[in-house]
Every structure is written in C-alpha cells, then in structure tokens.
Amino acid sequence: MIRRAIQRGELPDHADPRKILETRAAPLYFRLLIGDHPLDAPFITRCIDHTLALCPVEIASGRRQFTTTHGPGTLS
C-alpha cells in the first residue's frame, strides 16, 4: 500500500515504508496494550494526520495543501 502511494506520487520517493508503518502502528499498539482509552475514530484520524505530516510531498508550487480534522494547512 505504501509503495503504491509512493508510485502514485502521494508520498515522496524517499519515503521509507517501514518507518511509515512503525510510525503508524506504534500509537495503536500503545493504546491497545497500555492505554485506557478506546481506538476511536478521532484517535485514528489524528494518528493518520501525524503520520502524513512526517511525509510531505512537494508539487510544482513547492507546497502541497492538505486538510485534516484540525483544518486546512500546508505541508512544507
């Protein structure tokens, strides 16, 4: 899935699929094994937003616009 996103240009060419998976999975396992809160939609959305913010994609303008649950922003 991550390699396909790189091929489609949704993630930068230098993105490391393993690091992305580790960054994505760690908070979920922490919450499941140690935390006392459920894996609800707002938590999962926040984890995805944080992971995507670590892998910005530059396009012709030099910036990619994105919208998260926290509102519009720019990845730089």
All heavy atoms as a GROMACS GRO file, in nm:
protein
  598
    1MET      N    1   0.081  -0.117   0.000
    1MET     CA    2   0.000   0.000   0.000
    1MET      C    3   0.088   0.126   0.000
    1MET      O    4   0.061   0.218  -0.075
    1MET     CB    5  -0.092  -0.003   0.122
    1MET     CG    6  -0.176   0.120   0.135
    1MET     SD    7  -0.297   0.113   0.271
    1MET     CE    8  -0.191   0.106   0.412
    2ILE      N    9   0.189   0.128   0.083
    2ILE     CA   10   0.276   0.246   0.091
    2ILE      C   11   0.358   0.259  -0.035
    2ILE      O   12   0.374   0.370  -0.088
    2ILE     CB   13   0.364   0.239   0.217
    2ILE    CG1   14   0.275   0.250   0.341
    2ILE    CG2   15   0.470   0.349   0.216
    2ILE    CD1   16   0.344   0.224   0.470
    3ARG      N   17   0.408   0.150  -0.087
    3ARG     CA   18   0.485   0.157  -0.212
    3ARG      C   19   0.399   0.208  -0.327
    3ARG      O   20   0.445   0.284  -0.411
    3ARG     CB   21   0.545   0.020  -0.245
    3ARG     CG   22   0.662  -0.014  -0.156
    3ARG     CD   23   0.732  -0.142  -0.200
    3ARG     NE   24   0.844  -0.169  -0.114
    3ARG     CZ   25   0.841  -0.248  -0.007
    3ARG    NH1   26   0.729  -0.310   0.025
    3ARG    NH2   27   0.947  -0.268   0.066
    4ARG      N   28   0.272   0.169  -0.330
    4ARG     CA   29   0.181   0.219  -0.435
    4ARG      C   30   0.158   0.369  -0.418
    4ARG      O   31   0.149   0.443  -0.516
    4ARG     CB   32   0.050   0.142  -0.434
    4ARG     CG   33   0.065   0.000  -0.487
    4ARG     CD   34  -0.069  -0.066  -0.511
    4ARG     NE   35  -0.160  -0.057  -0.397
    4ARG     CZ   36  -0.184  -0.156  -0.310
    4ARG    NH1   37  -0.123  -0.272  -0.326
    4ARG    NH2   38  -0.267  -0.140  -0.211
    5ALA      N   39   0.147   0.416  -0.295
    5ALA     CA   40   0.130   0.560  -0.270
    5ALA      C   41   0.253   0.636  -0.318
    5ALA      O   42   0.241   0.746  -0.373
    5ALA     CB   43   0.105   0.585  -0.122
    6ILE      N   44   0.372   0.579  -0.301
    6ILE     CA   45   0.495   0.642  -0.350
    6ILE      C   46   0.491   0.646  -0.502
    6ILE      O   47   0.522   0.749  -0.563
    6ILE     CB   48   0.620   0.567  -0.298
    6ILE    CG1   49   0.631   0.584  -0.146
    6ILE    CG2   50   0.746   0.617  -0.368
    6ILE    CD1   51   0.734   0.493  -0.081
    7GLN      N   52   0.452   0.536  -0.565
    7GLN     CA   53   0.446   0.531  -0.711
    7GLN      C   54   0.346   0.631  -0.768
    7GLN      O   55   0.368   0.689  -0.874
    7GLN     CB   56   0.409   0.390  -0.758
    7GLN     CG   57   0.516   0.287  -0.734
    7GLN     CD   58   0.468   0.145  -0.757
    7GLN    OE1   59   0.349   0.118  -0.770
    7GLN    NE2   60   0.563   0.051  -0.760
    8ARG      N   61   0.236   0.654  -0.696
    8ARG     CA   62   0.135   0.750  -0.742
    8ARG      C   63   0.173   0.894  -0.711
    8ARG      O   64   0.103   0.986  -0.751
    8ARG     CB   65   0.000   0.718  -0.677
    8ARG     CG   66  -0.066   0.592  -0.726
    8ARG     CD   67  -0.208   0.580  -0.671
    8ARG     NE   68  -0.214   0.584  -0.526
    8ARG     CZ   69  -0.219   0.478  -0.446
    8ARG    NH1   70  -0.218   0.356  -0.499
    8ARG    NH2   71  -0.226   0.491  -0.316
    9GLY      N   72   0.281   0.915  -0.637
    9GLY     CA   73   0.323   1.050  -0.602
    9GLY      C   74   0.253   1.106  -0.479
    9GLY      O   75   0.264   1.223  -0.448
   10GLU      N   76   0.182   1.021  -0.406
   10GLU     CA   77   0.112   1.064  -0.285
   10GLU      C   78   0.208   1.074  -0.166
   10GLU      O   79   0.177   1.142  -0.068
   10GLU     CB   80  -0.001   0.968  -0.253
   10GLU     CG   81  -0.109   0.967  -0.359
   10GLU     CD   82  -0.210   0.854  -0.341
   10GLU    OE1   83  -0.194   0.770  -0.251
   10GLU    OE2   84  -0.303   0.851  -0.420
   11LEU      N   85   0.320   1.007  -0.176
   11LEU     CA   86   0.427   1.016  -0.077
   11LEU      C   87   0.556   1.040  -0.154
   11LEU      O   88   0.569   1.001  -0.270
   11LEU     CB   89   0.439   0.886   0.004
   11LEU     CG   90   0.322   0.854   0.096
   11LEU    CD1   91   0.336   0.713   0.152
   11LEU    CD2   92   0.313   0.955   0.209
   12PRO      N   93   0.654   1.105  -0.092
   12PRO     CA   94   0.779   1.134  -0.163
   12PRO      C   95   0.857   1.006  -0.196
   12PRO      O   96   0.842   0.904  -0.129
   12PRO     CB   97   0.857   1.222  -0.065
   12PRO     CG   98   0.797   1.198   0.068
   12PRO     CD   99   0.655   1.158   0.045
   13ASP      N  100   0.938   1.015  -0.300
   13ASP     CA  101   1.019   0.899  -0.343
   13ASP      C  102   1.109   0.846  -0.232
   13ASP      O  103   1.138   0.728  -0.227
   13ASP     CB  104   1.107   0.937  -0.463
   13ASP     CG  105   1.025   0.961  -0.588
   13ASP    OD1  106   0.912   0.910  -0.598
   13ASP    OD2  107   1.074   1.033  -0.676
   14HIS      N  108   1.155   0.934  -0.145
   14HIS     CA  109   1.248   0.893  -0.039
   14HIS      C  110   1.177   0.839   0.086
   14HIS      O  111   1.242   0.803   0.182
   14HIS     CB  112   1.338   1.011  -0.001
   14HIS     CG  113   1.261   1.125   0.057
   14HIS    ND1  114   1.203   1.222  -0.022
   14HIS    CD2  115   1.232   1.157   0.184
   14HIS    CE1  116   1.142   1.310   0.056
   14HIS    NE2  117   1.158   1.272   0.182
   15ALA      N  118   1.043   0.830   0.082
   15ALA     CA  119   0.970   0.780   0.198
   15ALA      C  120   1.010   0.635   0.226
   15ALA      O  121   1.024   0.554   0.136
   15ALA     CB  122   0.819   0.788   0.173
   16ASP      N  123   1.028   0.605   0.352
   16ASP     CA  124   1.066   0.470   0.395
   16ASP      C  125   0.941   0.396   0.443
   16ASP      O  126   0.887   0.428   0.549
   16ASP     CB  127   1.169   0.481   0.507
   16ASP     CG  128   1.220   0.348   0.556
   16ASP    OD1  129   1.151   0.245   0.538
   16ASP    OD2  130   1.330   0.345   0.615
   17PRO      N  131   0.893   0.298   0.366
   17PRO     CA  132   0.770   0.229   0.404
   17PRO      C  133   0.773   0.170   0.545
   17PRO      O  134   0.674   0.177   0.618
   17PRO     CB  135   0.758   0.117   0.299
   17PRO     CG  136   0.828   0.171   0.180
   17PRO     CD  137   0.944   0.251   0.237
   18ARG      N  138   0.887   0.115   0.585
   18ARG     CA  139   0.895   0.057   0.719
   18ARG      C  140   0.878   0.163   0.828
   18ARG      O  141   0.807   0.143   0.925
   18ARG     CB  142   1.027  -0.017   0.736
   18ARG     CG  143   1.038  -0.084   0.872
   18ARG     CD  144   1.169  -0.162   0.885
   18ARG     NE  145   1.178  -0.223   1.014
   18ARG     CZ  146   1.132  -0.344   1.044
   18ARG    NH1  147   1.071  -0.416   0.953
   18ARG    NH2  148   1.146  -0.394   1.165
   19LYS      N  149   0.943   0.278   0.810
   19LYS     CA  150   0.931   0.385   0.909
   19LYS      C  151   0.788   0.437   0.916
   19LYS      O  152   0.737   0.469   1.023
   19LYS     CB  153   1.028   0.499   0.878
   19LYS     CG  154   1.171   0.462   0.909
   19LYS     CD  155   1.263   0.578   0.882
   19LYS     CE  156   1.407   0.537   0.908
   19LYS     NZ  157   1.501   0.645   0.877
   20ILE      N  158   0.724   0.446   0.800
   20ILE     CA  159   0.585   0.492   0.799
   20ILE      C  160   0.497   0.393   0.875
   20ILE      O  161   0.414   0.433   0.957
   20ILE     CB  162   0.535   0.512   0.654
   20ILE    CG1  163   0.608   0.630   0.591
   20ILE    CG2  164   0.384   0.532   0.651
   20ILE    CD1  165   0.583   0.646   0.443
   21LEU      N  166   0.515   0.265   0.850
   21LEU     CA  167   0.437   0.164   0.922
   21LEU      C  168   0.464   0.167   1.072
   21LEU      O  169   0.372   0.155   1.153
   21LEU     CB  170   0.467   0.025   0.866
   21LEU     CG  171   0.406  -0.006   0.730
   21LEU    CD1  172   0.455  -0.140   0.678
   21LEU    CD2  173   0.255  -0.003   0.736
   22GLU      N  174   0.590   0.182   1.109
   22GLU     CA  175   0.624   0.190   1.252
   22GLU      C  176   0.559   0.311   1.316
   22GLU      O  177   0.506   0.302   1.427
   22GLU     CB  178   0.775   0.194   1.270
   22GLU     CG  179   0.843   0.062   1.239
   22GLU     CD  180   0.995   0.072   1.241
   22GLU    OE1  181   1.049   0.184   1.248
   22GLU    OE2  182   1.060  -0.034   1.233
   23THR      N  183   0.565   0.424   1.247
   23THR     CA  184   0.507   0.547   1.300
   23THR      C  185   0.356   0.534   1.312
   23THR      O  186   0.295   0.584   1.406
   23THR     CB  187   0.541   0.666   1.208
   23THR    OG1  188   0.682   0.677   1.199
   23THR    CG2  189   0.483   0.795   1.259
   24ARG      N  190   0.296   0.464   1.219
   24ARG     CA  191   0.152   0.446   1.217
   24ARG      C  192   0.106   0.344   1.321
   24ARG      O  193   0.004   0.361   1.386
   24ARG     CB  194   0.110   0.402   1.076
   24ARG     CG  195  -0.034   0.379   1.055
   24ARG     CD  196  -0.110   0.511   1.065
   24ARG     NE  197  -0.244   0.479   1.102
   24ARG     CZ  198  -0.294   0.497   1.223
   24ARG    NH1  199  -0.225   0.554   1.316
   24ARG    NH2  200  -0.417   0.462   1.249
   25ALA      N  201   0.181   0.236   1.337
   25ALA     CA  202   0.137   0.127   1.424
   25ALA      C  203   0.164   0.152   1.572
   25ALA      O  204   0.086   0.108   1.657
   25ALA     CB  205   0.205  -0.003   1.381
   26ALA      N  206   0.271   0.222   1.603
   26ALA     CA  207   0.312   0.237   1.743
   26ALA      C  208   0.202   0.296   1.832
   26ALA      O  209   0.174   0.240   1.939
   26ALA     CB  210   0.440   0.320   1.751
   27PRO      N  211   0.138   0.406   1.794
   27PRO     CA  212   0.034   0.461   1.884
   27PRO      C  213  -0.085   0.366   1.902
   27PRO      O  214  -0.145   0.362   2.009
   27PRO     CB  215  -0.010   0.590   1.816
   27PRO     CG  216   0.083   0.616   1.706
   27PRO     CD  217   0.160   0.491   1.679
   28LEU      N  218  -0.118   0.290   1.798
   28LEU     CA  219  -0.230   0.197   1.809
   28LEU      C  220  -0.200   0.087   1.910
   28LEU      O  221  -0.282   0.056   1.997
   28LEU     CB  222  -0.261   0.135   1.672
   28LEU     CG  223  -0.302   0.232   1.562
   28LEU    CD1  224  -0.317   0.158   1.431
   28LEU    CD2  225  -0.429   0.304   1.599
   29TYR      N  226  -0.080   0.028   1.899
   29TYR     CA  227  -0.043  -0.078   1.994
   29TYR      C  228  -0.028  -0.023   2.135
   29TYR      O  229  -0.066  -0.088   2.232
   29TYR     CB  230   0.085  -0.149   1.949
   29TYR     CG  231   0.058  -0.248   1.840
   29TYR    CD1  232   0.095  -0.222   1.709
   29TYR    CD2  233  -0.008  -0.368   1.868
   29TYR    CE1  234   0.068  -0.313   1.608
   29TYR    CE2  235  -0.036  -0.459   1.768
   29TYR     CZ  236   0.003  -0.431   1.638
   29TYR     OH  237  -0.026  -0.520   1.540
   30PHE      N  238   0.024   0.096   2.148
   30PHE     CA  239   0.036   0.156   2.281
   30PHE      C  240  -0.102   0.170   2.345
   30PHE      O  241  -0.123   0.131   2.459
   30PHE     CB  242   0.105   0.293   2.273
   30PHE     CG  243   0.118   0.358   2.407
   30PHE    CD1  244   0.226   0.330   2.489
   30PHE    CD2  245   0.022   0.447   2.453
   30PHE    CE1  246   0.238   0.388   2.614
   30PHE    CE2  247   0.033   0.506   2.577
   30PHE     CZ  248   0.142   0.476   2.659
   31ARG      N  249  -0.195   0.224   2.268
   31ARG     CA  250  -0.329   0.243   2.323
   31ARG      C  251  -0.396   0.109   2.355
   31ARG      O  252  -0.465   0.096   2.456
   31ARG     CB  253  -0.416   0.324   2.227
   31ARG     CG  254  -0.551   0.358   2.291
   31ARG     CD  255  -0.623   0.464   2.218
   31ARG     NE  256  -0.578   0.596   2.260
   31ARG     CZ  257  -0.654   0.704   2.255
   31ARG    NH1  258  -0.776   0.698   2.208
   31ARG    NH2  259  -0.607   0.820   2.292
   32LEU      N  260  -0.374   0.009   2.271
   32LEU     CA  261  -0.434  -0.122   2.295
   32LEU      C  262  -0.374  -0.191   2.417
   32LEU      O  263  -0.446  -0.251   2.498
   32LEU     CB  264  -0.414  -0.213   2.173
   32LEU     CG  265  -0.510  -0.195   2.058
   32LEU    CD1  266  -0.465  -0.277   1.939
   32LEU    CD2  267  -0.651  -0.236   2.098
   33LEU      N  268  -0.241  -0.186   2.430
   33LEU     CA  269  -0.174  -0.263   2.534
   33LEU      C  270  -0.158  -0.190   2.666
   33LEU      O  271  -0.158  -0.252   2.772
   33LEU     CB  272  -0.036  -0.307   2.483
   33LEU     CG  273  -0.039  -0.397   2.360
   33LEU    CD1  274   0.104  -0.422   2.309
   33LEU    CD2  275  -0.110  -0.527   2.390
   34ILE      N  276  -0.140  -0.059   2.662
   34ILE     CA  277  -0.110   0.016   2.784
   34ILE      C  278  -0.216   0.119   2.818
   34ILE      O  279  -0.248   0.141   2.933
   34ILE     CB  280   0.027   0.085   2.770
   34ILE    CG1  281   0.134  -0.021   2.750
   34ILE    CG2  282   0.058   0.173   2.890
   34ILE    CD1  283   0.271   0.031   2.716
   35GLY      N  284  -0.269   0.183   2.714
   35GLY     CA  285  -0.364   0.292   2.735
   35GLY      C  286  -0.498   0.244   2.790
   35GLY      O  287  -0.530   0.126   2.789
   36ASP      N  288  -0.574   0.341   2.837
   36ASP     CA  289  -0.706   0.308   2.892
   36ASP      C  290  -0.818   0.376   2.812
   36ASP      O  291  -0.927   0.395   2.862
   36ASP     CB  292  -0.714   0.347   3.039
   36ASP     CG  293  -0.687   0.495   3.061
   36ASP    OD1  294  -0.649   0.565   2.966
   36ASP    OD2  295  -0.706   0.541   3.175
   37HIS      N  296  -0.788   0.410   2.687
   37HIS     CA  297  -0.887   0.472   2.600
   37HIS      C  298  -0.912   0.382   2.480
   37HIS      O  299  -0.823   0.308   2.437
   37HIS     CB  300  -0.839   0.610   2.552
   37HIS     CG  301  -0.818   0.706   2.663
   37HIS    ND1  302  -0.920   0.764   2.734
   37HIS    CD2  303  -0.704   0.757   2.716
   37HIS    CE1  304  -0.870   0.845   2.825
   37HIS    NE2  305  -0.739   0.842   2.817
   38PRO      N  306  -1.030   0.391   2.419
   38PRO     CA  307  -1.059   0.307   2.303
   38PRO      C  308  -0.989   0.356   2.176
   38PRO      O  309  -0.944   0.469   2.168
   38PRO     CB  310  -1.211   0.320   2.288
   38PRO     CG  311  -1.241   0.456   2.343
   38PRO     CD  312  -1.143   0.475   2.456
   39LEU      N  313  -0.983   0.268   2.078
   39LEU     CA  314  -0.933   0.306   1.946
   39LEU      C  315  -1.052   0.365   1.869
   39LEU      O  316  -1.112   0.299   1.785
   39LEU     CB  317  -0.879   0.183   1.872
   39LEU     CG  318  -0.750   0.124   1.924
   39LEU    CD1  319  -0.714  -0.001   1.845
   39LEU    CD2  320  -0.638   0.225   1.916
   40ASP      N  321  -1.084   0.490   1.897
   40ASP     CA  322  -1.197   0.552   1.832
   40ASP      C  323  -1.155   0.629   1.707
   40ASP      O  324  -1.035   0.647   1.680
   40ASP     CB  325  -1.272   0.643   1.930
   40ASP     CG  326  -1.184   0.749   1.993
   40ASP    OD1  327  -1.068   0.765   1.950
   40ASP    OD2  328  -1.232   0.818   2.084
   41ALA      N  329  -1.252   0.670   1.629
   41ALA     CA  330  -1.225   0.738   1.501
   41ALA      C  331  -1.141   0.865   1.518
   41ALA      O  332  -1.048   0.887   1.440
   41ALA     CB  333  -1.355   0.768   1.429
   42PRO      N  334  -1.168   0.952   1.616
   42PRO     CA  335  -1.084   1.072   1.629
   42PRO      C  336  -0.937   1.039   1.657
   42PRO      O  337  -0.848   1.105   1.604
   42PRO     CB  338  -1.147   1.148   1.747
   42PRO     CG  339  -1.289   1.101   1.750
   42PRO     CD  340  -1.284   0.957   1.706
   43PHE      N  341  -0.913   0.937   1.737
   43PHE     CA  342  -0.774   0.898   1.766
   43PHE      C  343  -0.705   0.847   1.640
   43PHE      O  344  -0.593   0.886   1.608
   43PHE     CB  345  -0.772   0.790   1.875
   43PHE     CG  346  -0.635   0.734   1.899
   43PHE    CD1  347  -0.540   0.806   1.968
   43PHE    CD2  348  -0.601   0.608   1.852
   43PHE    CE1  349  -0.412   0.754   1.989
   43PHE    CE2  350  -0.475   0.556   1.872
   43PHE     CZ  351  -0.380   0.629   1.942
   44ILE      N  352  -0.771   0.760   1.565
   44ILE     CA  353  -0.712   0.703   1.444
   44ILE      C  354  -0.688   0.813   1.341
   44ILE      O  355  -0.582   0.818   1.278
   44ILE     CB  356  -0.800   0.590   1.389
   44ILE    CG1  357  -0.796   0.473   1.488
   44ILE    CG2  358  -0.754   0.548   1.250
   44ILE    CD1  359  -0.894   0.363   1.458
   45THR      N  360  -0.783   0.904   1.326
   45THR     CA  361  -0.767   1.016   1.232
   45THR      C  362  -0.648   1.102   1.272
   45THR      O  363  -0.568   1.142   1.187
   45THR     CB  364  -0.895   1.100   1.227
   45THR    OG1  365  -1.002   1.017   1.184
   45THR    CG2  366  -0.880   1.218   1.132
   46ARG      N  367  -0.633   1.129   1.400
   46ARG     CA  368  -0.519   1.209   1.447
   46ARG      C  369  -0.386   1.137   1.419
   46ARG      O  370  -0.289   1.198   1.375
   46ARG     CB  371  -0.534   1.238   1.597
   46ARG     CG  372  -0.433   1.341   1.648
   46ARG     CD  373  -0.458   1.378   1.792
   46ARG     NE  374  -0.424   1.269   1.882
   46ARG     CZ  375  -0.509   1.209   1.964
   46ARG    NH1  376  -0.635   1.245   1.970
   46ARG    NH2  377  -0.468   1.111   2.043
   47CYS      N  378  -0.382   1.006   1.438
   47CYS     CA  379  -0.260   0.929   1.409
   47CYS      C  380  -0.226   0.937   1.261
   47CYS      O  381  -0.109   0.953   1.224
   47CYS     CB  382  -0.278   0.784   1.452
   47CYS     SG  383  -0.284   0.759   1.629
   48ILE      N  384  -0.325   0.925   1.176
   48ILE     CA  385  -0.301   0.935   1.031
   48ILE      C  386  -0.251   1.073   0.995
   48ILE      O  387  -0.156   1.089   0.919
   48ILE     CB  388  -0.429   0.899   0.953
   48ILE    CG1  389  -0.460   0.750   0.972
   48ILE    CG2  390  -0.414   0.934   0.805
   48ILE    CD1  391  -0.597   0.709   0.923
   49ASP      N  392  -0.315   1.177   1.049
   49ASP     CA  393  -0.271   1.315   1.023
   49ASP      C  394  -0.125   1.335   1.062
   49ASP      O  395  -0.047   1.394   0.988
   49ASP     CB  396  -0.357   1.416   1.100
   49ASP     CG  397  -0.499   1.426   1.047
   49ASP    OD1  398  -0.526   1.378   0.934
   49ASP    OD2  399  -0.583   1.481   1.121
   50HIS      N  400  -0.088   1.284   1.178
   50HIS     CA  401   0.051   1.299   1.225
   50HIS      C  402   0.149   1.223   1.135
   50HIS      O  403   0.257   1.273   1.104
   50HIS     CB  404   0.065   1.250   1.369
   50HIS     CG  405  -0.007   1.338   1.467
   50HIS    ND1  406  -0.029   1.299   1.596
   50HIS    CD2  407  -0.062   1.460   1.455
   50HIS    CE1  408  -0.094   1.394   1.660
   50HIS    NE2  409  -0.116   1.493   1.576
   51THR      N  410   0.112   1.105   1.092
   51THR     CA  411   0.198   1.026   1.004
   51THR      C  412   0.216   1.097   0.870
   51THR      O  413   0.328   1.107   0.819
   51THR     CB  414   0.141   0.885   0.983
   51THR    OG1  415   0.129   0.821   1.110
   51THR    CG2  416   0.232   0.802   0.894
   52LEU      N  417   0.108   1.147   0.812
   52LEU     CA  418   0.116   1.216   0.684
   52LEU      C  419   0.199   1.344   0.694
   52LEU      O  420   0.268   1.381   0.601
   52LEU     CB  421  -0.022   1.247   0.630
   52LEU     CG  422  -0.102   1.126   0.584
   52LEU    CD1  423  -0.243   1.168   0.543
   52LEU    CD2  424  -0.032   1.053   0.472
   53ALA      N  425   0.192   1.411   0.807
   53ALA     CA  426   0.271   1.533   0.826
   53ALA      C  427   0.420   1.505   0.824
   53ALA      O  428   0.500   1.593   0.793
   53ALA     CB  429   0.230   1.603   0.956
   54LEU      N  430   0.459   1.382   0.855
   54LEU     CA  431   0.600   1.345   0.853
   54LEU      C  432   0.651   1.317   0.712
   54LEU      O  433   0.771   1.305   0.691
   54LEU     CB  434   0.623   1.221   0.940
   54LEU     CG  435   0.597   1.238   1.088
   54LEU    CD1  436   0.606   1.103   1.159
   54LEU    CD2  437   0.693   1.338   1.149
   55CYS      N  438   0.561   1.303   0.615
   55CYS     CA  439   0.597   1.267   0.477
   55CYS      C  440   0.541   1.368   0.378
   55CYS      O  441   0.458   1.333   0.295
   55CYS     CB  442   0.544   1.129   0.443
   55CYS     SG  443   0.612   1.000   0.545
   56PRO      N  444   0.584   1.493   0.384
   56PRO     CA  445   0.528   1.591   0.291
   56PRO      C  446   0.566   1.562   0.147
   56PRO      O  447   0.670   1.504   0.120
   56PRO     CB  448   0.590   1.723   0.337
   56PRO     CG  449   0.715   1.684   0.406
   56PRO     CD  450   0.686   1.549   0.469
   57VAL      N  451   0.480   1.602   0.057
   57VAL     CA  452   0.504   1.586  -0.086
   57VAL      C  453   0.509   1.724  -0.148
   57VAL      O  454   0.420   1.805  -0.129
   57VAL     CB  455   0.390   1.505  -0.153
   57VAL    CG1  456   0.410   1.499  -0.304
   57VAL    CG2  457   0.384   1.366  -0.094
   58GLU      N  458   0.618   1.751  -0.219
   58GLU     CA  459   0.630   1.878  -0.288
   58GLU      C  460   0.576   1.862  -0.429
   58GLU      O  461   0.603   1.765  -0.497
   58GLU     CB  462   0.775   1.923  -0.293
   58GLU     CG  463   0.830   1.956  -0.156
   58GLU     CD  464   0.972   2.007  -0.162
   58GLU    OE1  465   1.018   2.041  -0.272
   58GLU    OE2  466   1.035   2.011  -0.057
   59ILE      N  467   0.497   1.960  -0.473
   59ILE     CA  468   0.448   1.962  -0.609
   59ILE      C  469   0.499   2.089  -0.676
   59ILE      O  470   0.582   2.159  -0.620
   59ILE     CB  471   0.294   1.952  -0.615
   59ILE    CG1  472   0.230   2.064  -0.533
   59ILE    CG2  473   0.248   1.817  -0.566
   59ILE    CD1  474   0.080   2.068  -0.544
   60ALA      N  475   0.451   2.120  -0.793
   60ALA     CA  476   0.504   2.232  -0.872
   60ALA      C  477   0.516   2.360  -0.791
   60ALA      O  478   0.613   2.434  -0.804
   60ALA     CB  479   0.418   2.254  -0.995
   61SER      N  480   0.420   2.390  -0.708
   61SER     CA  481   0.424   2.514  -0.631
   61SER      C  482   0.524   2.507  -0.516
   61SER      O  483   0.552   2.607  -0.452
   61SER     CB  484   0.285   2.546  -0.575
   61SER     OG  485   0.250   2.449  -0.477
   62GLY      N  486   0.574   2.387  -0.488
   62GLY     CA  487   0.667   2.369  -0.377
   62GLY      C  488   0.598   2.334  -0.247
   62GLY      O  489   0.661   2.302  -0.148
   63ARG      N  490   0.464   2.339  -0.246
   63ARG     CA  491   0.388   2.306  -0.126
   63ARG      C  492   0.265   2.226  -0.166
   63ARG      O  493   0.206   2.248  -0.270
   63ARG     CB  494   0.343   2.431  -0.052
   63ARG     CG  495   0.458   2.510   0.007
   63ARG     CD  496   0.403   2.628   0.085
   63ARG     NE  497   0.511   2.698   0.150
   63ARG     CZ  498   0.554   2.670   0.271
   63ARG    NH1  499   0.499   2.575   0.340
   63ARG    NH2  500   0.652   2.738   0.326
   64ARG      N  501   0.224   2.136  -0.080
   64ARG     CA  502   0.104   2.058  -0.105
   64ARG      C  503   0.001   2.097   0.000
   64ARG      O  504   0.028   2.090   0.119
   64ARG     CB  505   0.134   1.910  -0.096
   64ARG     CG  506   0.012   1.825  -0.115
   64ARG     CD  507   0.046   1.680  -0.106
   64ARG     NE  508  -0.075   1.602  -0.127
   64ARG     CZ  509  -0.084   1.474  -0.106
   64ARG    NH1  510   0.020   1.407  -0.064
   64ARG    NH2  511  -0.196   1.411  -0.126
   65GLN      N  512  -0.113   2.138  -0.042
   65GLN     CA  513  -0.222   2.172   0.050
   65GLN      C  514  -0.286   2.043   0.100
   65GLN      O  515  -0.298   1.947   0.027
   65GLN     CB  516  -0.326   2.258  -0.021
   65GLN     CG  517  -0.274   2.394  -0.061
   65GLN     CD  518  -0.240   2.482   0.057
   65GLN    OE1  519  -0.311   2.485   0.157
   65GLN    NE2  520  -0.129   2.551   0.048
   66PHE      N  521  -0.328   2.042   0.223
   66PHE     CA  522  -0.397   1.927   0.277
   66PHE      C  523  -0.499   1.974   0.378
   66PHE      O  524  -0.493   2.085   0.428
   66PHE     CB  525  -0.299   1.829   0.343
   66PHE     CG  526  -0.242   1.880   0.472
   66PHE    CD1  527  -0.290   1.835   0.592
   66PHE    CD2  528  -0.139   1.975   0.472
   66PHE    CE1  529  -0.237   1.883   0.712
   66PHE    CE2  530  -0.086   2.022   0.591
   66PHE     CZ  531  -0.136   1.976   0.711
   67THR      N  532  -0.596   1.892   0.405
   67THR     CA  533  -0.696   1.922   0.506
   67THR      C  534  -0.702   1.805   0.601
   67THR      O  535  -0.708   1.690   0.560
   67THR     CB  536  -0.834   1.943   0.442
   67THR    OG1  537  -0.824   2.050   0.349
   67THR    CG2  538  -0.938   1.979   0.546
   68THR      N  539  -0.697   1.837   0.729
   68THR     CA  540  -0.707   1.733   0.830
   68THR      C  541  -0.828   1.764   0.916
   68THR      O  542  -0.899   1.862   0.893
   68THR     CB  543  -0.582   1.731   0.920
   68THR    OG1  544  -0.581   1.851   0.997
   68THR    CG2  545  -0.455   1.719   0.837
   69THR      N  546  -0.849   1.686   1.016
   69THR     CA  547  -0.960   1.713   1.108
   69THR      C  548  -0.933   1.841   1.185
   69THR      O  549  -1.023   1.897   1.245
   69THR     CB  550  -0.976   1.597   1.208
   69THR    OG1  551  -0.852   1.578   1.276
   69THR    CG2  552  -1.017   1.471   1.137
   70HIS      N  553  -0.810   1.888   1.182
   70HIS     CA  554  -0.774   2.009   1.253
   70HIS      C  555  -0.786   2.131   1.164
   70HIS      O  556  -0.748   2.240   1.202
   70HIS     CB  557  -0.631   1.999   1.307
   70HIS     CG  558  -0.610   1.872   1.386
   70HIS    ND1  559  -0.670   1.849   1.507
   70HIS    CD2  560  -0.542   1.761   1.356
   70HIS    CE1  561  -0.635   1.729   1.549
   70HIS    NE2  562  -0.558   1.673   1.461
   71GLY      N  563  -0.831   2.114   1.040
   71GLY     CA  564  -0.849   2.225   0.947
   71GLY      C  565  -0.744   2.224   0.838
   71GLY      O  566  -0.655   2.140   0.837
   72PRO      N  567  -0.758   2.318   0.742
   72PRO     CA  568  -0.662   2.320   0.630
   72PRO      C  569  -0.524   2.362   0.676
   72PRO      O  570  -0.508   2.434   0.774
   72PRO     CB  571  -0.722   2.423   0.534
   72PRO     CG  572  -0.812   2.506   0.620
   72PRO     CD  573  -0.858   2.420   0.734
   73GLY      N  574  -0.425   2.317   0.602
   73GLY     CA  575  -0.288   2.351   0.636
   73GLY      C  576  -0.197   2.330   0.516
   73GLY      O  577  -0.245   2.300   0.408
   74THR      N  578  -0.070   2.345   0.539
   74THR     CA  579   0.025   2.325   0.431
   74THR      C  580   0.138   2.238   0.482
   74THR      O  581   0.190   2.259   0.590
   74THR     CB  582   0.086   2.461   0.386
   74THR    OG1  583  -0.022   2.544   0.344
   74THR    CG2  584   0.183   2.441   0.272
   75LEU      N  585   0.173   2.139   0.403
   75LEU     CA  586   0.292   2.061   0.434
   75LEU      C  587   0.408   2.128   0.365
   75LEU      O  588   0.399   2.164   0.248
   75LEU     CB  589   0.277   1.918   0.380
   75LEU     CG  590   0.170   1.832   0.445
   75LEU    CD1  591   0.157   1.701   0.371
   75LEU    CD2  592   0.201   1.807   0.589
   76SER      N  593   0.517   2.146   0.435
   76SER     CA  594   0.632   2.211   0.372
   76SER      C  595   0.753   2.121   0.373
   76SER      O  596   0.753   2.019   0.434
   76SER     CB  597   0.664   2.342   0.440
   76SER     OG  598   0.684   2.321   0.579
   0.00000   0.00000   0.00000
